[in-house]
Amino acid sequence: MKIISIISLMLAVLSFSASGNADIYKFVDDEGVIHLTNIPKHDEYKRIITEHNIQRKASFSQLIRSASSKYGIDPSLINAMITVESNWDSTAVSRKGAIGLMQIMPSTADDMQILNPFDPAQNIEAGTRYLSFLLDRFNGDLDLALAAYNAGPTTVERSGGVPAIAETRNYIRKVLSIHNKQYHPPRAKIYKVTDDSGTILFTDNPSGI
């Protein structure tokens, strides 16, 4: 029964998602019954799928792949940063004036030589290029690069490490948590080799046998 319930739940979510028209909310009642709906009836329903975010991710995927290839940044890291920075809203503007998907400050936009930070292509290009610059500046230390992206490189250098700023530390934690869930390292190709004695060997380096 438990397996059937899980399968039914998955099918329900997929059928909602296929419509592409609404966020999906989940509520577990006192008897443990799970309710899924696109129209929550009360505040105890919790949003579990945001349809417009799914659509946005798909529309930006090629831009992310392009920037990833150009600057050598893992695409899952760019995805994670966009999720935390703007939740995939290309029109987002923070209270500090950061703009767009990767929340580019106007001064950073000038440094990265982009004209319209609201444009997704230019914003992703600028954010990825800036992260690459920060990784170089901090010798490949991702924690420090992310801290600098959030709090500024000068703040990080003055602190001698990740600054004791709650917002910055939470930012790093959130980005890395999402990134680690998405990242799948490439698997080595395994070869089957039979030697002269008929012994079968499995190796990722057949030329070394």
One Martini backbone bead per residue (centre of mass of N, CA, C, O) as a GRO file, in nm:
protein
  209
    1MET     BB    1   0.056   0.063  -0.019
    2LYS     BB    2   0.297   0.256  -0.004
    3ILE     BB    3   0.386   0.230  -0.298
    4ILE     BB    4   0.119   0.318  -0.426
    5SER     BB    5   0.111   0.597  -0.295
    6ILE     BB    6   0.373   0.704  -0.423
    7ILE     BB    7   0.289   0.667  -0.717
    8SER     BB    8   0.035   0.843  -0.704
    9LEU     BB    9   0.182   1.100  -0.625
   10MET     BB   10   0.364   1.121  -0.875
   11LEU     BB   11   0.135   1.131  -1.086
   12ALA     BB   12   0.001   1.383  -0.980
   13VAL     BB   13   0.239   1.575  -1.016
   14LEU     BB   14   0.281   1.525  -1.321
   15SER     BB   15  -0.002   1.618  -1.411
   16PHE     BB   16   0.027   1.904  -1.311
   17SER     BB   17   0.292   1.978  -1.463
   18ALA     BB   18   0.188   1.940  -1.758
   19SER     BB   19   0.010   2.199  -1.762
   20GLY     BB   20   0.180   2.470  -1.678
   21ASN     BB   21  -0.027   2.668  -1.471
   22ALA     BB   22   0.081   2.580  -1.170
   23ASP     BB   23   0.111   2.557  -0.852
   24ILE     BB   24   0.211   2.322  -0.596
   25TYR     BB   25   0.034   2.178  -0.318
   26LYS     BB   26   0.085   2.056   0.026
   27PHE     BB   27  -0.109   1.825   0.244
   28VAL     BB   28  -0.118   1.688   0.581
   29ASP     BB   29  -0.322   1.519   0.757
   30ASP     BB   30  -0.414   1.359   1.054
   31GLU     BB   31  -0.407   1.071   0.876
   32GLY     BB   32  -0.169   1.110   0.645
   33VAL     BB   33  -0.293   1.250   0.410
   34ILE     BB   34  -0.219   1.346   0.084
   35HIS     BB   35  -0.246   1.674  -0.060
   36LEU     BB   36  -0.304   1.795  -0.394
   37THR     BB   37  -0.273   2.138  -0.529
   38ASN     BB   38  -0.346   2.457  -0.703
   39ILE     BB   39  -0.567   2.522  -0.456
   40PRO     BB   40  -0.543   2.645  -0.166
   41LYS     BB   41  -0.745   2.640   0.141
   42HIS     BB   42  -0.490   2.686   0.331
   43ASP     BB   43  -0.193   2.754   0.520
   44GLU     BB   44  -0.095   2.437   0.532
   45TYR     BB   45  -0.011   2.470   0.260
   46LYS     BB   46   0.271   2.364   0.058
   47ARG     BB   47   0.499   2.453  -0.162
   48ILE     BB   48   0.661   2.222  -0.417
   49ILE     BB   49   0.580   2.367  -0.698
   50THR     BB   50   0.714   2.585  -0.959
   51GLU     BB   51   0.625   2.635  -1.274
   52HIS     BB   52   0.771   2.896  -1.369
   53ASN     BB   53   1.053   2.790  -1.290
   54ILE     BB   54   1.067   2.552  -1.481
   55GLN     BB   55   1.037   2.721  -1.739
   56ARG     BB   56   1.278   2.907  -1.692
   57LYS     BB   57   1.501   2.700  -1.683
   58ALA     BB   58   1.459   2.600  -1.972
   59SER     BB   59   1.506   2.885  -2.114
   60PHE     BB   60   1.815   2.914  -1.971
   61SER     BB   61   2.000   2.663  -2.031
   62GLN     BB   62   2.171   2.762  -2.277
   63LEU     BB   63   2.301   3.005  -2.138
   64ILE     BB   64   2.442   2.838  -1.918
   65ARG     BB   65   2.610   2.653  -2.099
   66SER     BB   66   2.767   2.876  -2.238
   67ALA     BB   67   2.896   3.003  -1.983
   68SER     BB   68   3.023   2.747  -1.874
   69SER     BB   69   3.214   2.697  -2.117
   70LYS     BB   70   3.360   2.977  -2.124
   71TYR     BB   71   3.441   2.973  -1.783
   72GLY     BB   72   3.445   2.692  -1.626
   73ILE     BB   73   3.150   2.650  -1.501
   74ASP     BB   74   2.933   2.486  -1.337
   75PRO     BB   75   2.600   2.469  -1.407
   76SER     BB   76   2.497   2.394  -1.118
   77LEU     BB   77   2.611   2.654  -0.990
   78ILE     BB   78   2.449   2.857  -1.149
   79ASN     BB   79   2.175   2.751  -1.070
   80ALA     BB   80   2.208   2.793  -0.765
   81MET     BB   81   2.251   3.099  -0.771
   82ILE     BB   82   1.984   3.177  -0.905
   83THR     BB   83   1.799   3.060  -0.694
   84VAL     BB   84   1.908   3.243  -0.459
   85GLU     BB   85   1.908   3.528  -0.588
   86SER     BB   86   1.600   3.513  -0.777
   87ASN     BB   87   1.424   3.265  -0.851
   88TRP     BB   88   1.415   3.317  -1.176
   89ASP     BB   89   1.405   3.645  -1.185
   90SER     BB   90   1.480   3.884  -1.431
   91THR     BB   91   1.330   4.140  -1.261
   92ALA     BB   92   1.495   4.152  -1.019
   93VAL     BB   93   1.521   4.374  -0.722
   94SER     BB   94   1.700   4.484  -0.480
   95ARG     BB   95   1.756   4.695  -0.213
   96LYS     BB   96   2.065   4.740  -0.332
   97GLY     BB   97   2.032   4.702  -0.671
   98ALA     BB   98   2.016   4.427  -0.768
   99ILE     BB   99   2.011   4.243  -1.087
  100GLY     BB  100   1.846   3.979  -1.169
  101LEU     BB  101   1.933   3.655  -1.175
  102MET     BB  102   2.246   3.732  -1.046
  103GLN     BB  103   2.255   3.997  -0.905
  104ILE     BB  104   2.362   4.271  -1.043
  105MET     BB  105   2.554   4.523  -1.002
  106PRO     BB  106   2.611   4.812  -1.162
  107SER     BB  107   2.923   4.804  -1.124
  108THR     BB  108   2.955   4.516  -1.237
  109ALA     BB  109   2.834   4.569  -1.513
  110ASP     BB  110   3.058   4.763  -1.594
  111ASP     BB  111   3.299   4.568  -1.554
  112MET     BB  112   3.152   4.345  -1.756
  113GLN     BB  113   3.025   4.496  -2.003
  114ILE     BB  114   2.708   4.561  -1.959
  115LEU     BB  115   2.396   4.712  -2.054
  116ASN     BB  116   2.165   4.474  -1.966
  117PRO     BB  117   2.085   4.310  -1.669
  118PHE     BB  118   1.788   4.209  -1.759
  119ASP     BB  119   1.924   4.038  -1.954
  120PRO     BB  120   1.981   3.709  -1.938
  121ALA     BB  121   2.238   3.680  -2.107
  122GLN     BB  122   2.400   3.912  -1.972
  123ASN     BB  123   2.369   3.822  -1.677
  124ILE     BB  124   2.499   3.540  -1.695
  125GLU     BB  125   2.762   3.635  -1.811
  126ALA     BB  126   2.842   3.825  -1.575
  127GLY     BB  127   2.818   3.628  -1.333
  128THR     BB  128   3.017   3.413  -1.440
  129ARG     BB  129   3.258   3.598  -1.487
  130TYR     BB  130   3.277   3.698  -1.193
  131LEU     BB  131   3.322   3.424  -1.060
  132SER     BB  132   3.581   3.360  -1.213
  133PHE     BB  133   3.738   3.602  -1.100
  134LEU     BB  134   3.709   3.516  -0.797
  135LEU     BB  135   3.851   3.244  -0.819
  136ASP     BB  136   4.120   3.365  -0.900
  137ARG     BB  137   4.155   3.558  -0.654
  138PHE     BB  138   4.095   3.281  -0.452
  139ASN     BB  139   4.236   3.019  -0.558
  140GLY     BB  140   3.958   2.836  -0.597
  141ASP     BB  141   3.781   2.926  -0.356
  142LEU     BB  142   3.449   2.892  -0.325
  143ASP     BB  143   3.371   3.021  -0.059
  144LEU     BB  144   3.513   3.295  -0.116
  145ALA     BB  145   3.375   3.360  -0.383
  146LEU     BB  146   3.086   3.365  -0.267
  147ALA     BB  147   3.137   3.576  -0.053
  148ALA     BB  148   3.221   3.796  -0.261
  149TYR     BB  149   2.956   3.799  -0.420
  150ASN     BB  150   2.791   3.897  -0.164
  151ALA     BB  151   3.014   4.110   0.001
  152GLY     BB  152   3.279   4.132  -0.131
  153PRO     BB  153   3.621   4.119  -0.173
  154THR     BB  154   3.716   4.319   0.045
  155THR     BB  155   3.576   4.187   0.287
  156VAL     BB  156   3.724   3.918   0.266
  157GLU     BB  157   4.013   4.024   0.291
  158ARG     BB  158   3.975   4.164   0.569
  159SER     BB  159   3.885   3.884   0.713
  160GLY     BB  160   4.055   3.627   0.606
  161GLY     BB  161   3.768   3.526   0.501
  162VAL     BB  162   3.481   3.437   0.599
  163PRO     BB  163   3.257   3.636   0.700
  164ALA     BB  164   3.068   3.736   0.996
  165ILE     BB  165   2.796   3.696   0.804
  166ALA     BB  166   2.495   3.565   0.794
  167GLU     BB  167   2.413   3.606   0.499
  168THR     BB  168   2.671   3.488   0.372
  169ARG     BB  169   2.665   3.206   0.506
  170ASN     BB  170   2.384   3.131   0.399
  171TYR     BB  171   2.450   3.157   0.102
  172ILE     BB  172   2.662   2.937   0.083
  173ARG     BB  173   2.490   2.706   0.193
  174LYS     BB  174   2.267   2.715  -0.025
  175VAL     BB  175   2.433   2.686  -0.280
  176LEU     BB  176   2.583   2.418  -0.204
  177SER     BB  177   2.334   2.246  -0.157
  178ILE     BB  178   2.222   2.264  -0.445
  179HIS     BB  179   2.477   2.184  -0.600
  180ASN     BB  180   2.522   1.898  -0.468
  181LYS     BB  181   2.246   1.781  -0.571
  182GLN     BB  182   2.316   1.831  -0.890
  183TYR     BB  183   2.590   1.699  -0.885
  184HIS     BB  184   2.755   1.489  -1.143
  185PRO     BB  185   3.010   1.316  -1.188
  186PRO     BB  186   3.194   1.183  -1.413
  187ARG     BB  187   3.219   0.880  -1.557
  188ALA     BB  188   3.416   0.630  -1.600
  189LYS     BB  189   3.535   0.439  -1.846
  190ILE     BB  190   3.480   0.091  -1.894
  191TYR     BB  191   3.692  -0.187  -1.964
  192LYS     BB  192   3.713  -0.494  -2.144
  193VAL     BB  193   3.978  -0.739  -2.087
  194THR     BB  194   4.159  -0.996  -2.265
  195ASP     BB  195   4.407  -1.192  -2.218
  196ASP     BB  196   4.619  -1.447  -2.319
  197SER     BB  197   4.498  -1.636  -2.071
  198GLY     BB  198   4.178  -1.536  -2.040
  199THR     BB  199   4.171  -1.296  -1.864
  200ILE     BB  200   3.946  -1.081  -1.704
  201LEU     BB  201   3.938  -0.723  -1.734
  202PHE     BB  202   3.877  -0.417  -1.551
  203THR     BB  203   3.916  -0.079  -1.695
  204ASP     BB  204   4.017   0.279  -1.745
  205ASN     BB  205   4.321   0.163  -1.870
  206PRO     BB  206   4.404  -0.027  -2.131
  207SER     BB  207   4.700   0.079  -2.204
  208GLY     BB  208   4.824  -0.023  -1.909
  209ILE     BB  209   4.827  -0.351  -1.973
   0.00000   0.00000   0.00000
